[in-house]
């Protein structure tokens, strides 16, 4: 049953990304899935419930990465880079139409989802900062709580601001500059040396 529901959520997610949430009715969903509307309502109580479950399904995809320990041979900088890329990729997949529809037509769902997302990101970054301090890669005098909030705010601004629209920058260019700026602000000499060596190898 769970696999079937997840398949439905994945298919409807694609529909929402393509057409927006408001314009896709439960009738449209049932027709696209090839099931009756009655069957659809066996899975979801209403459209708001469907929207919420889709958001929960999407964010569960990255939750495991946030919570897992570092793989052998990697360190805090490696892991922060991975989760930051994942966050950026995940939320870039939320089209402006979906973002707008969530805010306007499902404000409670929107608020709940983004509070959950922010809390997940915050906990992950806090763990990473404390790990980096222990590894000697981040400065010991930083305030993890404050830095975590600042970093999350930067990511959200990067994802949802229009101030850079029309500029000739790719998403990767913007992300790499943002990440480099962050690391140079919190890293020790050991961390900066490692980061610059890592970047150097990546550019070879």
N, C-alpha and C positions, 0 to 999 in steps of 0.2 A: 504493500500500500504506500509506504513512504517513498519508494523509488518512483511509483506512478505519479505521486503528487509532485515530486521534485522535477519530473519530466514536464509536467504541466506548467510548473512555475518557470522553468527555463524557456519554454515556448512562448508563454505570455510575456516574459521579460523582453524577448525579441520584438514582439508586437508593440509593446509600450515604447521601446526605443525608436521604432520606425514611425509610429503614428502619434505618439503621445498617450497619456493616460486617459484624459477626458474624452477623446474621440473614440476610444475602444470600449464598447459596451460588453456586458456579460453575454449578450446574444452573439456578438462578434467572436468572443472568446470560444464559446461553445461550438460555433460554426467552424472556426479555424481548427479546433481540436478534434472535430468529428464526433462530438458527444452531445447528449441532450443537455438542455439547461438544467433539468432536474438533477442529472448526474453531477453537473458542475457544482450545484448547491449542496451536494453531499460532502464536497471537499471544503467549500468556503461559504460562510454565512451570508456574505454580501461582497460588494466590490471593494469596500474599505478593508475587509478582512483579507481579500486576495492581494491587494496592494501591500499590506503589512507583511504578509507571508512571503511575498516576492522579495521585499527588502531584507527580511530576516534570512532568506535563502541565499541572497547575494552576499551578504556580509559574512555568513557562515563559511564561505569559500576562503576568506582570508583570515578567519579567526584562528585556525590551526597554526598558520605561519606565525601569527603574533605570539601565540602561547608556547610554541615549541622551543626547546633549548637549542643553543648554537650547535651546528654540526661540527664534528671534529675537524680541526685545521682552520676554522674560521674564528673571527673575533668580533667584538662589538661593532666596529666600523663596517665590516662586511655585512653583518646582520642588519644594521640600521639602513644600509644602502638597499638591501633586498626588500625590507618591509616598506621603505619609503617609495620604492619603485612600484610595489604592489598597490599601495594606497593610491598613488597617482594614477596608475593604470585603471584601477577599479572605479574611481570616481570620475575619471575622464569619460568612462562609458555611460555616465548619466548625461543624456543629452539635455540641452537648455530647456527643451519643451517639457521633458519629464521633471526636471528640477522645478520649473514654474508651476506645472500642474500639481505637484506634491504640495508646494507652499500654498497655493490658492484654494485647491479643492479638498485637500486632505491635511490641513494644518496640524492636527493632533498626531497623525501618522508621521508626518514630516518631522515634527519636533521630537517625537519618541525615537525615530530612527537616527537622527543626527546627534542626539544626546548619547545614544548607545554607541554610535560610531566614534564620537569624540572620547568617550570614556575608555573604549577599547584601545584607541590610539594612544591616549594618555598613559594608560597602564603599561603598554608595550614600550613606549619611549622611556618611561621612568626606569623600568627594568634594564633597558639597554644602557641608559646613562650610568646607573650604578655599576653595571658590569664593566663598562668602559673605564670608570674610575678605578675599579679594582685591578683591571688589566694594565693600568698606567697609560692608557691611550687617551683618556680625557683628563682635563685638569682637575685636581682634587678640590679646588676652591669654587667650582661652579655650584649653583643651586639647582639640583635636578628638577624640583617642582616647577620653578619659574621657567627654566629652559624648556621643559616639556610643553608648557602652555604656549610659550613663544613659538616653538617649532611647529606645533599643531596649527596655530593661527596663521603662520606663513604658508603652510601647505594648503589650508582652506582658501586663503587669499589667492594663492597661485592657481588653484583649481577653478574658483568661481568669480574672479575679478575679470572685468572687461578692459582694464587699463592697457593691456598689451595686445588687444585685438587689432588686427591690421598690421602689426609689426612682423617683420620677416624672421621670426624665431620659431624653430621647431619645438615641440613638446620636450624632446630629449635635451635640447640645448638649455631650455629654461630650467628643467629639472636638475641637470648637472651643475649649473651655476648656483642654484639654490642650495643644493646639497654641499657643494664645495664651500660656499659661504658659511653654512652652518658648522661644518667640521672645523674650519679654520677658527671659528669663534669659540669652540669648546675643547679642542684637542690640545694635548700636551705636545712637547717637541717630538716625543716618540710617536704619538698618534699622527702628527702632521707628516713626519718622515714616512710612516707606513702608507698613509693616504696618497701622498705624492708619488710614491713608488708604485702603488696600485694603479693610479691613474696613468702613470707612464707606461706600464705594461699593457694597459687596456688600449692605449693609443698606438702601440707598436704594430 
